[in-house]
Amino acid sequence: MILTSLSVSDVIGIIVSIILIYVAKFYFQYFTRTNPLPGSIPLPFVGNLLGIIHYGKGDFTVWYKILHERHGDIFETYIGGCRRIVIARPDYIEKIMSTSTQSTYTLRMGKTPAFDELGVSKIGLTFNTHVPNWKFNRQFFTKVILAPSFSKEVVNLIPTIYDELNEYWKEIGEDVPIDFSIWINKFTTEITFQMVVGLRVNGLKSYFNSFVESSKKKFIEPNPIDKDMEHFPQITNEGLEYLGFFLVVPAIIRHTLLKKKNDAAFENRKQTFDLLTKIINHRRKEIEQTSIHEELRYDMLTLLITTNTERELIDQKSVEEEHSKPLTNDQISQILLEALSGGIDTSSNALCTVVYYLAHYPEVLARLRQELDTIFGFEKDRKITMEDLSKMRYAEAIFYECTRFVNPAKTLLRTSTTKDIIAGYEWPANMLIEIYAEGIHMNPAYWKDPHKFNPDRFMKSEALKSKILTFGGGVRGCPGRKIALITIKLLIFLIYRNFDITLVDMNVPMNLKYSFLNTCTELKIKVRPRMS
Ligand code: HEM
């Protein structure tokens, strides 16, 4: 509305004023502080500008690559109006990634007005800056996700959904190119929705229906909770994009030039929470109607609803008054949302990377198959167990090596609650530190021949797995790691035991887009039943 009433010269005036304010602010900050690191002058303004320019693609790390090459393994910059120390050396982050309960790196980000505005900084896990509240959520989340019965459910669930995928791929036929990035994302979406809220969203089925002739279309039952449930994965995905937008674009721009997008972010959040509330209320009713003697389904939603009630499935007693009550719909919604958005794209993108690299390294694929055949023999229908999965060491090594090349998160954020000395420099409390995973993963001082694709490096040294930042680390590292590894290994097993996969074009580099996460936007493949 405001924008349409502005003339071109007004808009130019606003932009010039913003630029002048920024230049003045950052230069004042620079000359009045101690401890300058290389990479500061005259980069703050340029850094911000690049942040804004790149927000569409989201890849502000293009900027880090240049600074890393120019200034070495520690440098500073400004993105989204915020001063950051960027680190690309494993020994500088040891303290930051410590799992000690005394760690002062419990915050991912300090005070972030943009996230306060969006309402994500005092609930859930990922952006929660209220440490006691985050700790409670984290303990609960971890307990649910690490419970052996939860893993068992996932191990049983994945092959069932895989059978559906298998059926569609067979119907599509051998010589038809398919986009693996879409299929696998629909797949991980299906698994994650089922394990988190106990719901099928039928994404695989609707995707299949979208390109087959009408006589082959599968019937999709309308969702009993809401007709929009089918679009829920897309809504949560857009929500992630908006987070990146809020993180990088300064408030003054969001509220003026990009107001439409800013408003759309709030609308997206409302839509997400409305749907989640419907799911929660539906399940609450089902639980109320289930006799106390009857066993309840073991998904994350059920565990959350029953917390601190007589139906509690996990003993999660808390001594603190505010944490001994049943969880509210808002608390549950945020935890569910993070489980939904935490596991889908990360797992599907990692699998795209695996498929891409295995197509380019047939000798690695041959060794993988040897491992699979040794563990599972040729009994095609044997049920997979947790023990089988624990023996898939080479598959795990392939996964880690793939994520070393294409890490789902290019950087990880931390804020110290106290002042600290890192790399010989003293930093004040609340300093934002950005761990540049991509720089660390390719640092020749720590990886032999870093640009060589070599999964064996992880077979020779277990310790390397703690150096790689696939799942981050420390007290804020990924709580979904165990489930993620189960999912990835199970899918590697199911796909490569049954199919031969070829890339449609071996010369095309991986199609990646970075906005918050490294996302594979297209991976055209052909699948055939396995020959050898
Ligand atoms: C291949 C799959 C996955 C990858 C690569 C991955 C990666 C990550 C990374 C890099 C972080 C940030 C860690 C840090 O800052 O040190 C993270 C955090 C997180 N992940 Fe995952 N993740 C995966 C799967 C999952 C799954 C399956 C879930 C849940 C079902 C999940 C839930 C979360 C949550 C809630 C956080 C925030 C934790 C906190 O702030 O305390 N992730 N993940």
Residues whose N, C-alpha, C, O or C-beta is under 5 A from the ligand:
A	BS01	HEM	L125 T126 R138 E338 A339 G342 G343 T346 S347 A350 P408 A409 L412 L413 L469 T470 F471 G472 G473 V475 R476 G477 C478 P479 G480 I483 A484
